[in-house]
Amino acid sequence: MLELNSSRTPHLFHRAFHAGLDRRRARGAASELRQPAVTGPSPLHWRPSGRIPLEIVHGERDLTPGIGVQQDRGGNPRADEPMSRLAGRLRIFARAIPQLLIKPLRREPRHPRRILIAHHLLLGDTLLLTPLLAKLREQYPQAQIVLACPKAIVPLYAGRPFDVTALPFDPRDSKSVRNVLLSGPYDLGMVLGDNRHSWLALGAGCRWIVGHSGDRPAWKNWPLNRSLPYPDTAAAWADLATELIDGPPPRAYRPADWSAPQYAALPEASLLTKPYVVLHPGASTSVKRWPNARWRELAQRVEALGYLPVWTGGPGEAELIRAIDPDPHHPNLAARLGLGELWHLFAGAQAVVCPDTGVAHLGRLIGVPTLALFGPGNALIHGAGRYWREVPFVPITIADMPCRDQPFIFRREVAWVRRCDRNETTCVAWRGDHADCMGRLSVESVYNALQNVLVKV
């Protein structure tokens, strides 16, 4: 039985808020905490509008897949911003703590009618929740399933894949926090990644909350009614997420399971009449970037095969691509596309080549042949796994890279996990302008893999 006492509860609030509050007061910005009241339609009737910024894929506010450590464009860890989240956290804890006191009275629902998935992952890891959505729909065909979702990603769910409602959530936006809290109650809450969002699930009225065990510090786990450890055998994280609920795994993914976002005309569409291959060199951190000279050589080989190389990238990467390939006949669409437009660009491509970043998972969802270059990341953990086994996804990696040796995923130590979350400064095998794990991926190996998928298209 969980006990809350006067010594531990203030400590929880102190850890979450005190340091940031002092900084905000020092900046004279306490007025930012005064948020206007939410007006308008019910949270579950929110509808997206406008473009989806590609910066959610990678860039200034990106998260390293699987860990959730904020990084700047150079791959260096950024300090967390607790005070920009203060109002939302206060609102969450105010609603959740009274519910925590009656936690021992909760019972697991046999047939949940309303289910909330609570998380705040970025593009790649959010899309890795797809097999969980599929399994929930198969197990509970009549249930209403609500996915708390970063606001910029919500439009990808406009077609309601698996009949799921995507509800915008940003812990820095107290209005979106309030909308999620008011969207309850729910019979079942599922927490993925950072278990701090178990408090969001509790505050939203989830009567039974499930998540993976072992997150730190321990207070993140208090609202969980059922916690499962990561298994002893290696598997794709997307498949592991489905094991939080009982039942057989979902059937294999088909691209028809996901409706495309609304079509928007693409820039330089006149150049896209020729068969093309998308090259996406950008990544959330410099240790995931392949050397520029190799991208340039790959583009030349793509053109020699009779395909048009088309470059994409996030904000601030247009110059990177111009440095790689200044040829004006090769479209440079960096910072010119939202996620919806990127979807349709990928859908028309013969193949996509990119590092292990959010767009790799987007390509897999669309069903376009996708070659993902894995350096510090683990191609098993973030690969196709069981669910995407029928989708043309090709990881290119060095299987036993000696410095890919960190056994952590979402701050949990797991014996079989081998990742690297180092940046350019802490990389133990930095080679001037790239990490050795990326440098060992030759142009020849990428080109040969690309030829193999192009033959099958």
N, C-alpha and C positions, 0 to 999 in steps of 0.2 A: 504494500500500500504506500502511495506517495504521501509524504507529509510536507506541508509548507509551514515554516515557522518564522518568527519575527527576525531571526538573524539572516536567513537565506534569501527571503523575498527582497529586502532592500538591496542586498548584494546583486541580485539579478538586475534590478533597475539601475543600480550604479554602473554595472558593467556595460549595459546597453546605452545609457544616456549621458552619464555625468561628464565624461571627458569632452564629448561633443558639445554639450550645453555650455561649458565654460568657454570653448572656442567661439561659439556663436555669440555669446554675450560680449566677448572681447572684440568681435567685429562689429558689434552694434547692430546685429541683424536679427534680433529676436522677433521682430515684427513679421518675419517670413513665416513664423509658425501659425499666424492667423490665417486660416484657410476659409474661403467663402463656403457657405452652405451649398450642398449639392442640390441642384434643381433639375427638372426635366424628367425624362422617362425612366422607367425601372431599369436597374443595372443590366438585367438580362435582355433588354431590348436595345442595347447599345449597338450602333452600326458604324463600321469604319468609313472614313472618307479620306480622300487625298492619297498621296503617294506613300509607299512604304519605304523609309530611308534605308539605303543599303548599308549605312554605318552600323546597323544592328548586327551585320554579319561579322565584321571585324573592324578594329580601329580604336579610337580613343577610349571608348567605354566598353571594350570587348572583354570577355571572360575566357580564360583558357579552358577548353573543353574538359569537363570532368572534375575540375578543381574549384572554379569559382573565384580565382584570385584576380583582382582587377589589375589591368596593365595599361601602360601608355603605348603610344605608337612604336616606341623603341623596344617594347617588350619588357619594360621595367615595372615592377609592382607599384601600384598607386595606393596611397593611403585610402582606407575606407572612408566613407562620408557619413558617419552616423548621424550627424545633426541634420542633414538634408532629409533624413528619414524619421526624425524625432516625432513629429506630429502623428505620422502613421503608426509608429511603434506604440506610442502612448495610447492611441485609440484601440489598437489590437489587444494590448495587455489589459486595458480597462474592461474590455468585453470578455477576455479569455479567462482571467484569473478566477472570477466567480464560477465559471464552468469547470475549472480544474478541481475545485473543492468537491464536486459531486462525481468526479471521475470513477470512483469505485462502484458507483451505481450503474455504470454504462454496461450494455450488453451488445454483443456482436449481432448485426442485423443479418437475417437469413436471405431476405429479398429486398435489398436496398432500392428505394424508388428515386432517390436523389443522391448524386455522387459529386463531390468536389475534388479536383486534382489541384493541389496547392504547390506552387513552385515559382521561381523567378530565374529561369535559365535563359540563355540567349539562343540564337537561331538553331545552331547545330544540335544542342542537347534537348531543346524543345521538340525538334522533329524526331529525336530518338525516343520520344514518348509515344510515337505512333503505334507500335505494337501493343502497348498498354491500352490505348484507346480502342484498338480492334478487339482485344480480349474482353474488355469491360462490356463492349456492345454485344459480343457473342454470349457472354455469361448472363447479362442483364438486358435483354432486348427491349424491355419496356421502360427502363430507367432514364431519367434526365441526367445527362453527364455534362458537367460544367468544368471547363479548363481555365484556371487563372493563367493569364498569358501576357507577356510583355506587350505593351500597346502597339509597338511597331510591327509585331508579327501577326497580330489579330487578323488583318485582311487576308492572310493566307488561308484562314479557316472560314472565310465568308460562304463557301459552298457547303459548310457543315459536314466535313468528312466524319463518317461513323455517327452521324446525327449528334455531333458534339457542339455545345455552345461555348465559344471562346469569349471570356470576360476579361477586359483590359485590367492589368494589374501592374503597378509600379510602386514599390515601397517608398519612393521619394515623393509620390503624389498622394496626399492624404485623401483627395476625393476618390481616387480609384481604390484606395484601401477601404474607404467607407462603403463604396459600392459592393465590393466583395463581401464585406462583413454583413451587409444588409441583404445579400442574395440568399442567405440560408433561411431555415435550417436544412441540414443534410443528414441523411442516414449514414453515409460513409464518406470519410475524407482520406485522401491518399497524398502523401508527402514525398516528393522526389528531390534528390540532391541535398540541399541544405535543410536540415531539420528545424531551423528557426521558423520555417513556414508552417510547422505543426501548430504554432500559436495562432497563425492566421486561420487555419482550419478550425481550431477550437473556438476562436472568436466568431467565426461564421456559423457556428451552431452545429458542427459535425459531431454526431453522437458516438461515432467509433472512428478512430484515426489509426492508420497503418503507415509504416515507413521502414526504412532500413535502420538498423541499430548502429551504435558506435560513433555517432557524430559528437563533436566536442565544441564547446564545453557541455557538460551534462544537462544543463537547464534546457537546451534545445530539444531534448528528447522527452521532457516531462509530460507533454500532452498525449504522447502516443499510447494507445491502448494495446497495440500489437506491434512488435518490432522484430524484424527478421535480419539476421546477419547476412553478409555477403557469403556466397557459397564457397566451398573449398576448392572447386574446380573452375578453371578459366572459362569465361564466356563473354559474349558481347553485352555491353551495359544495357542496350535496348531490350535484349531478351531477359536480362536479370530483372528489369523493372516489372515485367509481366508476372513474375513469381510472387509479387506481393499479394496477389489474389489467387485463390484456389482454382483448379480447373486445367484442362489441356491448353497447350499454347495455341495462339490464333493461327488461322491458315496463312499461308505465305502471301505477302503483299503483291497487289496488282496495281499498276498505275491508274487504272480506272476507279480505284477506291477513293481517289482524291480529285475533286473538281478543280480545274484551273481557275486562278483569279481572273477578274474581268480583263479583257484584252485592252491594251493601250498601244498605240503606234510606237514603233521603235525608232530611235535616232539612226540616221544613215541607213534606213531600210532599203534604199536603192542598191546598196552594196551587198545586201544579204540575199540576193537572188541566186547567187552561186553557193554550192554546198560549202559549209564552213565548220570550223572547229574552234570552240571557245577556249582561250587560254587565260587563266585567272591567277596571276603571280602573287597577289597580296595575301597577307596573313596577319593574325592578331599580334604576332611577336616575331622579331627578326630571326629567332632560331628556327622558325618554320619556313623561312624563305629559301627557295632554290636560287643559286647564283644567276645573276642577270644574263651572263654570257650563255648559259645553258638554255634559258628561255628563248633567247635570240636564235640560237641554233635550231631549237625545236620548231620555232615558227618558220624558219627557212625550209626545214624538211617537210612541214605540213604543206607549205605552198608548192613544193616540188611534187607532192603527191596529187596535186590538183585541187586542194582545198584552200579556202580563204581563212587565214588566221584572224580571229576577232578577239580583241583584248577587253577584259572587264576588270573592275576594281572598285574599291570603296573610296570615300572622301580622302583627298590628299594623295591618291595613288596615280593620278593622271601623269604627273611628272615622272614617276617611277617607270611607267610603261613607255613614255616617250624616250626615256633613256635606254630602255631595252630595245625598242623598235620604233624609230622615227618615221618609218614609211607611211605616208598619208593614205596609201591605198589599203592599209590594214586598219580597220576601224578601231579606234580607242574609245571605248564607252565607259571608262572609269569615271565614277562620280556622276554619271548621267542617267543612271537607271535606279528605279526603286525595285523592291523585291518582286512585285507583280510583273514588271517589265522583264526583269531578269529571268523569271519563270518562262515567259514566252520566248525569250532569246534561247534559253537552254532547250526548250521543247523543239525548236527548229534546227538545232545543231546536230551534226553527225557524232560529236563527242565533246566532252569537257575535260580539261586537264587543270588541276588545281592542287594546292597543298591541303593538308588535313585541317579544314576550316568549315565554317557553316555552309558554304556553297556546295561542298562535297555532299553533304547530307541532302541538300535541296535537289541536286542532280539525281540522287538515288530515288527521291520521292517522285520526281517527274518521270523517271525511267530512261533518261538519256544515258548512253554509255559514259561512265565517269571514271577517270583515272585520278586517284588521290595519292599524293606524295606524303608519306608518313616519315617524319624524322624523329622528333622527341616524343610524338604521340604513339600510341599502341594500336596497331592495325587490327588486332583481334577485338579489343575493347570497343573501338569506335568503327568497326567494320560492318559488313552486311549482316553477319550473324545468321541466325536461323530464319528470322522473319523476312529479310530481304534477299534470301538465297536465290530467287529467280530473277533478280534485277541485275543488269550488266554493270557491276561495280568492281573495279580492279584496284586494290591497294598495292602500292609500290613502296617497299620498305627494306631495310636491313634487319633481318629477323632477330639477330642476337647482338644488337649494338651494345657494347659494354657499358656505356655511360647512361643508357636508358635503364636506370636502376632504382628509381624511387617507387616504393610500394604503396602509394597513396592514391585514393580516388575519393573525391568529395570529403577530404580531410579524414578519411578512414584508412587505417593501415590494413591492407589485404595481402596475404602471403604471396599470391600468384601474380599480383599486379606489378607491371614493370613500365613505368612512364618516366618522363623527365619534365619537370616544371621550371627548369632554370631559364634565366634570360641571358642576353648577350654578355652581361657583366659576370655572371656566375657560371656560365657554360664552361665545362672543363675541357672542351675540345673545340674552341672557337678558332676558325681558320681565316682570320682577317676580315672577311665580309660575309661569312656564313658558318653555320655549325657543321661539324664533321658528319653528323648523321644525315644532313641534307646533301653535303658534298659527295658522299659515297653513292648517291643515286645518279647514275650516269645518264647522259642524253641517250645513249644507245638502248639502255633498258627501258626508258620511258617511251622512246620511239617504237621499239619493237612491240611493246604492250599496246600502243596506240594503233599500230598497223593491224594487230590481231582483232581489235574491236571494230575497226573500220571495215575489215573484210566481212564481218558479220552483219553490218548495218544494211 
